[in-house]
Amino acid sequence: MRILCAVDGSEWSQWGVQALEALVGREPEDVTLLHVVDPSAIQAGRGKNPVAERRALAAMEKAGGILLREAERSARVALGQAATGPRTKYHPVLAHGPLARTIARQAQRLKADLILIGSRGLSDVQGFLLGSISRQVAAIASCSVFVVKRPIQQLTRVTLAVDNSKHSRAAARFLRSRILPESSIITILSSAERPVTDLAVRYLSKSQIEELERPVIEQATRLVTSLRDDFLKEGYAVETDVQMDHVIETIVKHVEANHADLLVIGSRELTKSERLYLGSVSESLLRHAPCSVLIVRGRRA
């Protein structure tokens, strides 16, 4: 697997590098450590003092080179390769441009399978690798994105939230074959919206409501049972949960109650017009889930 890990020297970006330890059971073939220098950050006074701008840019590039060397050392430690011969190839990359777009473009150029990015968890603060940047990357990247919201050394409890779509099945395959350690306990959760509105409930009998809900529950049960069997065949410990309620609220409450290390969701690749908004379910889960979130996307999922 090819992983791109975005770094900027902050505590949150270090979480992303350290999260490689959680993947140590399936060591990646390549890890690209990317630091982005955004020239616009020093060009507010463009034309007034070009010499000072060039010096500031050179200083940022020098600092970026130091950060990349430190990040590579941390990555080797996380993967247990600090004192042994490297089994993973490391590629430090210093790039220029707008932060989120540059991360996504570099991932596409490198044919990355996964972007690792730390998040401070803020909603409206601008800055590299803060909440807004990680959501932008998740919205525009063509590959899967692992947003690390807190230090994570192992994936003990993982929740896979699914619906009856090919994207959910792709997320399950990605989880089994690319990232999930054999020691993980995975919960396959399906939360379906009720087929009747609150208003309609007032005018329907209990038996009528149950008749409408039964096919939805049965379909969700068949789905999680099928996915459970796939995981069991490969020796994973699996739990299942089927609920009928508000999808986002149910999933967030579930990962909170189960102290999940990671929430995994499948998502289709977005069109250009959709990329300004990640999509109601995945965007909301990325914003509100208390744990790290893996959005599985891309042809190689």
KELUM-303902 format. One record per residue: residue number from 1; residue in one letter; z, y negated, x of N, C-alpha, C in turn. Coordinates in pm, whole numbers. Layout:
// residues N
 num residu   n_pz   n_py   n_px  ca_pz  ca_py  ca_px   c_pz   c_py   c_px
 NUM      A      Z      Y      X      Z      Y      X      Z      Y      X
...
This chain:
// residues 301
 num residu   n_pz   n_py   n_px  ca_pz  ca_py  ca_px   c_pz   c_py   c_px
   1      M      0    120     85      0      0      0      0   -124     88
   2      R    -74   -224     48    -80   -352    119      8   -453     44
   3      I    103   -512    117    197   -607     58    182   -742    124
   4      L    177   -846     43    182   -984     93    318  -1041     55
   5      C    392  -1089    156    524  -1145    132    522  -1293    171
   6      A    544  -1380     74    543  -1524     98    679  -1569    150
   7      V    680  -1648    258    805  -1691    319    803  -1842    344
   8      D    922  -1902    334    934  -2044    369   1065  -2074    439
   9      G   1143  -1971    472   1268  -1993    543   1388  -2014    454
  10      S   1366  -2025    324   1477  -2045    232   1548  -1913    206
  11      E   1667  -1922    150   1743  -1802    115   1665  -1716     18
  12      W   1591  -1779    -74   1520  -1704   -177   1401  -1629   -122
  13      S   1331  -1690    -27   1219  -1618     32   1269  -1503    119
  14      Q   1388  -1518    179   1447  -1407    255   1474  -1288    165
  15      W   1511  -1315     38   1531  -1205    -56   1403  -1122    -68
  16      G   1289  -1191    -69   1162  -1120    -80   1138  -1028     38
  17      V   1164  -1077    159   1147   -995    279   1244   -878    277
  18      Q   1370   -906    242   1472   -802    240   1443   -695    135
  19      A   1370   -733     30   1337   -637    -75   1248   -525    -24
  20      L   1187   -543     93   1109   -435    153   1196   -312    175
  21      E   1326   -334    195   1417   -221    216   1419   -129     94
  22      A   1402   -188    -25   1401   -107   -147   1278    -18   -155
  23      L   1176    -51    -76   1051     25    -77   1041    120     42
  24      V   1151    134    118   1145    207    243   1106    353    223
  25      G   1132    409    105   1093    548     79    943    567     78
  26      R    869    459     52    722    466     53    672    349    139
  27      E    680    367    268    651    257    359    508    206    340
  28      P    492     75    333    358     18    315    274     32    441
  29      E    143     39    420     51     46    533     46    -87    606
  30      D     41   -195    528     28   -329    586    123   -424    514
  31      V    188   -509    593    268   -618    537    218   -749    597
  32      T    167   -836    512    124   -969    555    235  -1067    520
  33      L    283  -1139    621    385  -1241    602    313  -1375    600
  34      L    320  -1443    487    242  -1564    465    331  -1686    453
  35      H    301  -1787    533    366  -1917    518    258  -2020    488
  36      V    278  -2098    383    179  -2196    341    227  -2337    373
  37      V    143  -2411    440    167  -2554    466     82  -2633    368
  38      D    147  -2714    287     76  -2794    188     59  -2936    243
  39      P    -61  -2973    291    -82  -3106    349    -53  -3219    252
  40      S    -65  -3194    123    -42  -3301     25    102  -3350     31
  41      A    193  -3267     84    333  -3307     91    356  -3421    189
  42      I    262  -3441    282    278  -3548    381    169  -3653    371
  43      Q     89  -3646    265    -25  -3737    254     -5  -3846    150
  44      A    120  -3869    112    146  -3974     14    103  -4110     67
  45      G    114  -4126    198     75  -4254    259    -54  -4245    336
  46      R   -146  -4164    287   -274  -4141    355   -345  -4274    384
  47      G   -393  -4286    507   -465  -4406    546   -377  -4512    606
  48      K   -248  -4504    580   -156  -4605    633   -113  -4573    776
  49      N    -90  -4443    802    -48  -4404    936    -99  -4263    966
  50      P   -228  -4250    992   -286  -4117   1015   -227  -4045   1135
  51      V   -186  -4120   1238   -125  -4058   1355      5  -3989   1317
  52      A     87  -4056   1238    214  -3997   1194    190  -3875   1107
  53      E     84  -3880   1025     52  -3766    939     14  -3644   1023
  54      R    -65  -3667   1128   -107  -3556   1214     13  -3495   1286
  55      R    103  -3582   1328    223  -3532   1396    311  -3452   1300
  56      A    324  -3501   1179    405  -3431   1079    345  -3294   1047
  57      L    210  -3291   1034    142  -3164   1006    161  -3065   1121
  58      A    150  -3116   1244    168  -3029   1361    310  -2973   1365
  59      A    407  -3056   1327    547  -3012   1325    568  -2904   1219
  60      M    505  -2922   1103    516  -2823    996    453  -2691   1037
  61      E    339  -2699   1107    272  -2577   1152    356  -2505   1258
  62      K    418  -2582   1348    503  -2521   1450    623  -2451   1385
  63      A    685  -2520   1289    799  -2461   1218    755  -2336   1143
  64      G    635  -2341   1086    583  -2225   1014    565  -2105   1105
  65      G    517  -2129   1226    501  -2020   1322    634  -1955   1358
  66      I    737  -2037   1372    872  -1985   1402    923  -1903   1284
  67      L    902  -1953   1162    946  -1881   1042    877  -1745   1032
  68      L    750  -1740   1065    676  -1615   1054    727  -1512   1154
  69      R    761  -1556   1275    815  -1462   1374    950  -1408   1329
  70      E   1034  -1497   1273   1164  -1454   1223   1148  -1360   1104
  71      A   1050  -1390   1017   1026  -1305    900    978  -1167    941
  72      E    895  -1159   1045    849  -1028   1090    965   -945   1144
  73      R   1056  -1009   1218   1173   -936   1266   1257   -884   1150
  74      S   1275   -967   1048   1352   -926    931   1283   -813    857
  75      A   1149   -819    848   1074   -713    780   1088   -581    853
  76      R   1083   -584    986   1098   -461   1063   1237   -400   1042
  77      V   1338   -486   1036   1474   -437   1010   1482   -377    869
  78      A   1425   -447    771   1430   -400    633   1363   -263    617
  79      L   1256   -241    693   1183   -114    684   1233    -12    786
  80      G   1342    -46    855   1398     49    951   1312     70   1073
  81      Q   1233    -31   1111   1140    -18   1222   1172   -114   1335
  82      A   1297   -163   1340   1333   -260   1442   1331   -200   1581
  83      A   1375    -73   1593   1386    -10   1724   1291    107   1741
  84      T   1209    133   1643   1117    247   1649    974    198   1654
  85      G    884    289   1681    743    253   1680    700    212   1542
  86      P    626    102   1528    588     52   1395    494    149   1323
  87      R    534    186   1204    447    268   1118    372    179   1020
  88      T    418     57   1009    354    -43    923    292   -151   1011
  89      K    174   -194    976    109   -303   1050    153   -436    990
  90      Y    190   -530   1076    238   -661   1033    136   -767   1070
  91      H    113   -859    976     14   -964    997     73  -1099    958
  92      P    117  -1181   1053    164  -1315   1020     44  -1407    993
  93      V     50  -1481    884    -60  -1570    846     -4  -1707    811
  94      L    -57  -1810    875    -25  -1949    843   -145  -2009    772
  95      A   -128  -2049    647   -240  -2101    567   -208  -2242    518
  96      H   -312  -2312    477   -298  -2449    428   -351  -2458    285
  97      G   -284  -2539    203   -333  -2562     69   -223  -2568    -34
  98      P   -258  -2585   -160   -159  -2583   -269    -87  -2449   -269
  99      L     44  -2452   -291    127  -2335   -266     85  -2212   -347
 100      A     95  -2219   -479     69  -2101   -562    -75  -2053   -548
 101      R   -170  -2145   -553   -311  -2105   -545   -343  -2041   -410
 102      T   -282  -2093   -304   -309  -2039   -171   -252  -1898   -158
 103      I   -132  -1875   -211    -73  -1741   -208   -163  -1642   -282
 104      A   -208  -1682   -402   -293  -1593   -482   -427  -1567   -412
 105      R   -485  -1670   -352   -614  -1654   -284   -602  -1565   -161
 106      Q   -493  -1584    -86   -473  -1501     33   -454  -1354     -7
 107      A   -383  -1331   -117   -363  -1193   -165   -496  -1131   -202
 108      Q   -583  -1209   -266   -715  -1157   -303   -800  -1132   -180
 109      R   -795  -1223    -83   -872  -1208     40   -830  -1084    117
 110      L   -701  -1058    119   -647   -945    194   -649   -815    115
 111      K   -695   -823    -10   -696   -706    -99   -556   -645   -113
 112      A   -458   -733   -130   -319   -690   -142   -299   -615   -274
 113      D   -213   -514   -269   -174   -443   -391    -56   -509   -459
 114      L     23   -582   -380    148   -637   -431    184   -765   -358
 115      I    227   -866   -434    284   -988   -377    435   -982   -395
 116      L    510  -1001   -287    655  -1014   -293    689  -1161   -279
 117      I    762  -1215   -375    795  -1357   -371    935  -1380   -425
 118      G   1015  -1454   -349   1150  -1484   -392   1152  -1598   -492
 119      S   1250  -1598   -578   1261  -1702   -680   1405  -1747   -693
 120      R   1423  -1877   -692   1556  -1934   -713   1598  -1924   -858
 121      G   1499  -1903   -944   1529  -1885  -1086   1535  -2014  -1164
 122      L   1489  -2125  -1106   1488  -2251  -1180   1362  -2259  -1264
 123      S   1369  -2340  -1369   1256  -2346  -1462   1164  -2464  -1438
 124      D   1216  -2577  -1398   1132  -2695  -1393   1143  -2773  -1261
 125      V   1196  -2711  -1158   1208  -2777  -1030   1088  -2743   -944
 126      Q   1022  -2845   -891    907  -2822   -806    955  -2786   -666
 127      G    883  -2696   -599    920  -2659   -463    872  -2520   -433
 128      F    848  -2496   -306    795  -2367   -262    893  -2255   -293
 129      L    843  -2152   -359    918  -2032   -391   1033  -2055   -486
 130      L   1032  -2166   -559   1129  -2181   -666   1069  -2119   -791
 131      G   1146  -2128   -901   1103  -2060  -1021    963  -2097  -1065
 132      S    929  -2227  -1059    799  -2270  -1106    686  -2211  -1023
 133      I    704  -2204   -891    599  -2151   -804    580  -2002   -828
 134      S    689  -1928   -840    675  -1783   -861    605  -1754   -993
 135      R    632  -1834  -1096    563  -1811  -1224    417  -1848  -1214
 136      Q    386  -1953  -1137    245  -1988  -1119    171  -1876  -1047
 137      V    233  -1820   -943    170  -1709   -870    149  -1591   -964
 138      A    252  -1559  -1044    241  -1447  -1137    130  -1471  -1239
 139      A    105  -1597  -1272      3  -1628  -1372   -139  -1616  -1318
 140      I   -158  -1648  -1189   -295  -1656  -1138   -333  -1542  -1044
 141      A   -236  -1465   -996   -268  -1357   -902   -343  -1245   -973
 142      S   -437  -1185   -902   -513  -1074   -960   -449   -940   -932
 143      C   -347   -937   -845   -278   -812   -814   -137   -816   -875
 144      S    -62   -710   -852     74   -703   -905    165   -801   -829
 145      V    268   -850   -899    359   -949   -841    503   -905   -864
 146      F    580   -900   -756    721   -862   -759    801   -989   -734
 147      V    864  -1042   -839    944  -1164   -827   1090  -1125   -806
 148      V   1143  -1157   -687   1278  -1117   -649   1374  -1230   -683
 149      K   1462  -1205   -780   1552  -1309   -829   1690  -1306   -765
 150      R   1721  -1197   -696   1851  -1185   -629   1837  -1079   -521
 151      P   1930  -1076   -425   1919   -975   -318   1911   -835   -376
 152      I   1818   -757   -324   1798   -622   -375   1767   -529   -257
 153      Q   1855   -431   -236   1840   -339   -124   1789   -202   -168
 154      Q   1814   -169   -293   1762    -42   -344   1738    -53   -493
 155      L   1643     25   -539   1607     27   -680   1681    143   -746
 156      T   1806    118   -783   1887    224   -842   1855    242   -990
 157      R   1855    131  -1063   1826    137  -1206   1705     48  -1235
 158      V   1602    110  -1290   1477     41  -1318   1443     56  -1466
 159      T   1409    -54  -1529   1365    -50  -1669   1216    -77  -1677
 160      L   1144     15  -1739   1001      0  -1763    983    -31  -1911
 161      A    945   -155  -1941    922   -196  -2079    776   -171  -2114
 162      V    751    -97  -2222    615    -54  -2253    578    -84  -2398
 163      D    450    -97  -2418    394    -95  -2552    276      2  -2548
 164      N    208     16  -2658    100    115  -2665    -30     55  -2612
 165      S    -30     23  -2482   -149    -36  -2421   -178     32  -2288
 166      K   -301     18  -2242   -340     77  -2114   -267      8  -1999
 167      H   -225   -117  -2019   -155   -190  -1914    -16   -132  -1891
 168      S     49    -88  -1998    179    -22  -1982    165    111  -1910
 169      R     62    184  -1943     39    313  -1875      5    291  -1728
 170      A    -68    185  -1699    -99    153  -1560     28    115  -1485
 171      A    119     44  -1551    246      8  -1488    327    133  -1455
 172      A    327    231  -1545    398    356  -1521    339    430  -1401
 173      R    206    434  -1392    142    501  -1278    175    430  -1148
 174      F    170    298  -1149    201    219  -1029    344    247   -984
 175      L    434    252  -1080    575    273  -1050    598    410   -987
 176      R    535    512  -1042    554    649   -992    492    668   -855
 177      S    372    615   -836    296    650   -716    305    549   -603
 178      R    350    426   -632    340    323   -530    472    262   -486
 179      I    573    263   -571    689    180   -539    824    244   -571
 180      L    832    338   -661    962    386   -710   1020    494   -618
 181      P   1138    470   -560   1204    575   -479   1244    692   -567
 182      E   1253    810   -507   1286    930   -584   1427    928   -639
 183      S   1515    846   -580   1654    841   -624   1676    747   -744
 184      S   1573    676   -785   1589    580   -894   1610    647  -1029
 185      I   1687    581  -1113   1701    620  -1253   1620    521  -1335
 186      I   1522    571  -1406   1433    482  -1480   1455    497  -1630
 187      T   1461    383  -1696   1468    381  -1842   1335    331  -1896
 188      I   1273    410  -1982   1148    370  -2046   1185    312  -2182
 189      L   1163    184  -2198   1205    111  -2317   1083     63  -2395
 190      S   1083     95  -2524    980     41  -2612   1048    -38  -2723
 191      S   1014   -165  -2730   1070   -251  -2835    955   -301  -2921
 192      A    955   -261  -3046    846   -297  -3137    893   -402  -3237
 193      E    806   -495  -3266    836   -593  -3369    835   -525  -3506
 194      R    921   -571  -3594    923   -515  -3729    792   -548  -3802
 195      P    738   -452  -3876    611   -475  -3944    625   -561  -4070
 196      V    747   -598  -4105    768   -683  -4222    846   -807  -4180
 197      T    818   -918  -4245    886  -1042  -4213   1024  -1046  -4280
 198      D   1107  -1138  -4234   1239  -1154  -4294   1227  -1192  -4442
 199      L   1125  -1268  -4473   1104  -1307  -4613   1069  -1186  -4698
 200      A    980  -1100  -4644    938   -982  -4720   1053   -886  -4744
 201      V   1147   -882  -4651   1261   -791  -4663   1340   -819  -4791
 202      R   1342   -943  -4833   1419   -981  -4953   1362   -915  -5079
 203      Y   1234   -883  -5077   1169   -834  -5198   1130   -686  -5190
 204      L   1170   -618  -5082   1138   -477  -5068   1266   -393  -5069
 205      S   1255   -273  -5119   1370   -183  -5117   1388   -124  -4977
 206      K   1502    -66  -4953   1529     -5  -4824   1429    107  -4794
 207      S   1398    187  -4895   1303    296  -4874   1162    244  -4844
 208      Q   1124    134  -4906    993     75  -4879    986     23  -4735
 209      I   1094    -40  -4692   1098    -91  -4554   1091     24  -4454
 210      E   1168    129  -4480   1167    244  -4391   1030    309  -4385
 211      E    960    311  -4498    826    370  -4502    729    291  -4416
 212      L    745    158  -4414    659     74  -4333    694     83  -4184
 213      E    823     99  -4155    867    101  -4017    846    237  -3950
 214      R    847    344  -4030    842    477  -3972    722    500  -3880
 215      P    599    464  -3920    485    489  -3830    496    414  -3697
 216      V    554    295  -3702    570    217  -3579    668    285  -3485
 217      I    781    330  -3540    881    401  -3459    824    531  -3403
 218      E    751    603  -3486    694    731  -3442    593    711  -3329
 219      Q    512    608  -3340    414    580  -3235    485    544  -3105
 220      A    588    460  -3113    662    421  -2993    732    541  -2932
 221      T    784    630  -3015    853    749  -2965    756    842  -2893
 222      R    637    858  -2948    536    942  -2882    500    884  -2745
 223      L    490    752  -2741    454    686  -2614    560    710  -2507
 224      V    686    680  -2537    791    694  -2435    811    841  -2398
 225      T    790    932  -2493    803   1074  -2462    694   1119  -2365
 226      S    572   1072  -2388    461   1106  -2300    485   1052  -2158
 227      L    529    927  -2149    555    867  -2018    674    934  -1950
 228      R    776    968  -2029    893   1038  -1974    851   1170  -1910
 229      D    765   1244  -1978    721   1373  -1926    648   1357  -1793
 230      D    571   1249  -1779    500   1225  -1653    599   1202  -1539
 231      F    706   1127  -1566    806   1101  -1462    886   1228  -1431
 232      L    919   1304  -1534    997   1427  -1513    921   1527  -1426
 233      K    790   1533  -1443    709   1626  -1364    719   1596  -1215
 234      E    748   1471  -1183    758   1432  -1043    902   1422   -996
 235      G    995   1471  -1078   1133   1484  -1034   1222   1363  -1052
 236      Y   1178   1267  -1131   1259   1146  -1153   1361   1167  -1265
 237      A   1475   1099  -1253   1572   1096  -1362   1527    989  -1461
 238      V   1513   1027  -1588   1453    937  -1687   1539    930  -1813
 239      E   1551    809  -1865   1612    787  -1995   1510    715  -2082
 240      T   1522    729  -2213   1430    659  -2303   1508    582  -2409
 241      D   1445    478  -2460   1508    396  -2563   1398    335  -2648
 242      V   1404    356  -2778   1308    298  -2870   1385    210  -2969
 243      Q   1346     84  -2977   1413     -9  -3067   1310    -86  -3147
 244      M   1355   -138  -3260   1268   -222  -3341   1341   -353  -3367
 245      D   1299   -454  -3296   1361   -586  -3309   1273   -684  -3235
 246      H   1325   -805  -3214   1250   -905  -3139   1230   -854  -2996
 247      V   1105   -845  -2951   1071   -777  -2827   1142   -838  -2706
 248      I   1126   -967  -2685   1181  -1031  -2566   1332  -1024  -2564
 249      E   1394  -1057  -2676   1540  -1056  -2684   1594   -915  -2658
 250      T   1528   -814  -2713   1573   -676  -2695   1565   -634  -2549
 251      I   1456   -668  -2483   1438   -628  -2343   1539   -699  -2253
 252      V   1559   -828  -2275   1654   -903  -2193   1796   -849  -2210
 253      K   1835   -822  -2335   1968   -766  -2360   1983   -629  -2295
 254      H   1876   -552  -2298   1881   -417  -2241   1905   -422  -2090
 255      V   1829   -504  -2018   1846   -507  -1873   1981   -567  -1835
 256      E   2032   -658  -1918   2166   -712  -1893   2272   -604  -1910
 257      A   2265   -530  -2020   2365   -428  -2050   2361   -313  -1950
 258      N   2243   -282  -1899   2228   -169  -1808   2232   -209  -1661
 259      H   2253   -338  -1635   2261   -388  -1497   2140   -341  -1415
 260      A   2024   -359  -1473   1901   -313  -1408   1874   -393  -1280
 261      D   1823   -324  -1180   1782   -391  -1056   1643   -451  -1071
 262      L   1563   -389  -1158   1424   -431  -1171   1373   -405  -1311
 263      L   1300   -502  -1365   1228   -487  -1491   1079   -481  -1458
 264      V   1011   -380  -1510    869   -360  -1483    791   -373  -1613
 265      I    686   -454  -1609    600   -471  -1726    454   -469  -1681
 266      G    367   -419  -1766    225   -420  -1738    162   -544  -1798
 267      S     61   -597  -1732     -6   -717  -1782   -151   -713  -1741
 268      R   -237   -751  -1831   -380   -756  -1798   -409   -875  -1709
 269      E   -521   -870  -1638   -565   -984  -1558   -611  -1094  -1653
 270      L   -563  -1215  -1629   -589  -1324  -1722   -722  -1393  -1693
 271      T   -780  -1449  -1797   -901  -1530  -1779   -861  -1666  -1724
 272      K   -960  -1742  -1680   -931  -1874  -1622   -860  -1965  -1721
 273      S   -903  -1960  -1847   -840  -2048  -1946   -698  -2006  -1978
 274      E   -665  -1878  -1956   -531  -1828  -1986   -435  -1845  -1870
 275      R   -486  -1871  -1753   -401  -1872  -1635   -304  -1989  -1629
 276      L   -326  -2091  -1712   -229  -2199  -1719   -102  -2154  -1789
 277      Y   -113  -2040  -1858      3  -1987  -1930      4  -1837  -1917
 278      L    113  -1781  -1867    115  -1640  -1832    103  -1549  -1952
 279      G    137  -1596  -2069    137  -1510  -2186    278  -1502  -2240
 280      S    293  -1502  -2371    424  -1520  -2431    527  -1417  -2384
 281      V    490  -1289  -2383    588  -1186  -2349    619  -1186  -2201
 282      S    516  -1171  -2115    544  -1163  -1973    601  -1292  -1916
 283      E    554  -1407  -1964    609  -1534  -1915    755  -1548  -1955
 284      S    786  -1514  -2079    924  -1526  -2126   1017  -1430  -2054
 285      L    970  -1308  -2030   1053  -1211  -1958   1075  -1254  -1814
 286      L    972  -1307  -1750    987  -1354  -1614   1086  -1470  -1607
 287      R   1085  -1553  -1711   1174  -1668  -1715   1317  -1628  -1745
 288      H   1337  -1535  -1840   1471  -1509  -1892   1540  -1384  -1840
 289      A   1467  -1288  -1787   1530  -1165  -1739   1625  -1197  -1623
 290      P   1747  -1145  -1625   1844  -1175  -1520   1817  -1100  -1390
 291      C   1731   -998  -1394   1703   -918  -1275   1565   -952  -1221
 292      S   1531   -891  -1109   1397   -907  -1054   1294   -847  -1148
 293      V   1171   -899  -1142   1066   -858  -1235    940   -820  -1157
 294      L    884   -706  -1193    756   -662  -1137    652   -663  -1248
 295      I    551   -749  -1230    439   -754  -1323    324   -676  -1259
 296      V    287   -565  -1322    182   -479  -1268     48   -521  -1325
 297      R    -42   -551  -1235   -175   -597  -1276   -274   -559  -1168
 298      G   -399   -550  -1203   -502   -528  -1102   -568   -394  -1119
 299      R   -688   -384  -1064   -769   -262  -1080   -707   -142  -1011
 300      R   -627   -169   -905   -571    -57   -831   -435    -17   -882
 301      A   -392    -72   -997   -266    -27  -1055   -281    116  -1097
